[in-house]
Amino acid sequence: MQESADVVVIGFGAAGACAAIEAASGGADVLVLDRFAGGGATAASGGVVYAGGGTSVQREAGVTDTPDAMAAYLRLEVGDAVTPATLRAFVDGSAESIEWLKKQGVPFEGSVCPTKTSYPTNDYYLYYSGSERSLSADPAPRGHRAKGPGTSGKVLYARLAESAARAGARVLPQTRVTALTSEDGRVTGVECRTLAEASAWARFRYRLLGKYAAKPGLYVPALRRMLTKRAERIERLHGKTVTITARRGVVIAAGGFVANREMLRDHAPAYRGGLPLGTSGDDGSGIRLGQSVGGAVGAMDKVSAWRFITPPSALLEGVLVNERGDRICDESRYGAAIGHELITHHGGKGWLLIDEQGVRAARAQARSQSLWFQYLQVRYLLKVARVSGKTLAEAARKAGVDADGLARTLAAYNAADTDPLGKPADLVRPLTTGPFSLIDVSIRPSTGYPCPMLTLGGLRVDETTGQVLREDGFGAVSGVIDGLYAAGRSAVGLCSESYVSGLSLADCVFSGRRAGQSLAVPMGDSLAHG
C-alpha cells in the first residue's frame, strides 16, 4: 500500500487540526494520521484558550484589556521559552485567533466567572485562568472556555475536526507512525502501521480500547496502561505497514510524553507522582521521531503539576505552609505555580491552614461553585485530608507540622496590613476563629486528590516557520531540518517555561496554524496530487 500527499500531519488534536486547516485552505493536499480516532489530549481537556488584548468575547463581557497588559503578564509566565518577538506576535494576534476559531465553528461566550477557580461551572465561560490578579498591574480574565457542558475540550476538538474536513483534509485514523523517511537530509514522508485494511471486528475493538484508555483511563493510569497494551497487540497482529510520501513536508503534532514513564524518569524524575494528563498517544513518540532525524529538543525537564485548592473560593483565604510551618506562596496563584513550589522547594509536602469561618464558608460554596469532579475533590479535602484542633498547636500536632513555626507564620499573616507575598486584598482576612484546620495538599498518588501533570518540552523549532531545528551533536543548533515541522506539545512553545490554563491550547492553535501556513501552496504553484 502506497500513499502520498503534499502535507502529512502526525496527530489530530488541536495542533494537528489547525495545521491541517491552514495547509488545506492554502491549497495543499493534506493527509492527517492519528493513532486512535483523533482528539488526543485536546478532546479530554477543559477546552480553554488563553487569549486577550481585547477579544470580541472580552468586549461582549464588558472586560477592558490591551495587548500591552497581556504581554506584560505573559512575559512573567513565558520567560525565555520563546523570543520576545514571538511572544509579541502571539499577543498581537490573540484577538484574531479567537475570531479564526469562531469561524471554524468553536463557540465562545462572554459570561465572566465572579470567583477565582480552577475551572468555572457551566454558567461561566470567561475567567481568570492564571495568576493575573496576583502578578499583573492590569489584570483581565483571559481564559476563553469553549461553550459546552462539562469539560468542553470535546466541543473545541469536534469543531476543528469538522473544519479540517470541510477544508479538504483527509484523515486516516488507527494509524501509528513508526519512522520518518528522508533523503539527502530532507524528510520525505513517514512509515506507519495502519488498521485501515484490518477486519471490522479488529477496528471496532481497537476503537473501544482507545476510547476507554482516554476516559476513564485518564483518571486511572493503570487501566490506561492495560488497555494500551491490548491496543498494541491488535496493531501487531492486524496492522499493515504503509509508506506515505510527503511532497511538501511532515508536521509532528503528536502531543507530549507524560504517558511515557521512562522518558519522565530520564528528564523529570521529580514529577512521577502525579496523574498523567493526556492520552496513550502522549508517549513521546512524536518527539522521538523528530530526534531520529537529528531534531533538537528543549525544556524536557519542564512539567506542569497542578495543585488546585479551589473551588471553593473560600479556601483562598487560607495560609499554605510546609512542615516547618513556613508559608509557601500566595495561595491565589495558579495551581501549576503552587505545584511547582511544592515539588521544587518543599519536597511535595504542604498544608492549607484555615479557621472555622473558612470551613463553614467552603462547605456553603461547595456545590454552587463546583462541577461534579470538583465537588468530589472538595469533599475529599474537607473530610479526608483535613485534621482539626481546638487550638492551633493541636491541629499542628495532628498534621505533623511544627507548631511554633506555624504560630509565628499565622501571627505575621494576621498582623500584616498588605500581604507580603502579593495575595489580593479581597482574599486576605485574619484567621482567628477556632477550631483550626490543616488540609493536607501534599503531592502524592491519590484517587481522591490527584495532581494532574503534563509535559511542556519537545522539539525545538524555528519560531517563524515551525520547522524543526537540527542538533549538531554537541548540543548546539545547526539550521533546520528540511521538510519537518512540529507544533503543540510535541514542540517547545509559549507554555514551555510555565503553564496557565488555556496557554497550551492557545499555543496549539498558534503553532499549528504557523506550520500549516508555512506548508500552504504558494500562489501560482500547481502540484500534482497523488
Secondary structure, DSSP 4 states (H G I P E B T S, - for coil): -EEEEEEEEE--SHHHHHHHHHHHHTT--EEEE-SSSS-HHHHHS--EEE--SS-HHHHHTT----HHHHHHHHHHHHTTSS-HHHHHHHHHTHHHHHHHHHHTT------B-SS--SS--TT-SEE--SSHHHH-SS----EEEPS-SSSTHHHHHHHHHHHHHHHT-EEE-SEEEEEEEEETTEEEEEEEEE-TTS-HHHHHHHHHHHHHHHTTTTT-HHHHHHHHHHHHHHHHHH-EEEEEEEEEEEEE----STT-HHHHHHH-GGGTTSEE-S-TT-SSHHHHHHHHTTB-EE-TT-EEE-----SSGGGGGSEEE-TTS-B-S-TTS-HHHHHHHHHHHSTT--EEEE-HHHHHHHHHHTTTT--HHHHHHHHIIIIISEEEESSHHHHHHHHT--HHHHHHHHHHHHH-SS-TT---GGG------SSEEEEE---S--SSS--EEEE--EE-B-TTT-EEEEE-SSS-EEEEEEEEEE-GGGB--TTSS---TTHHHHHHHHHHHHHHHHTSPPTT------
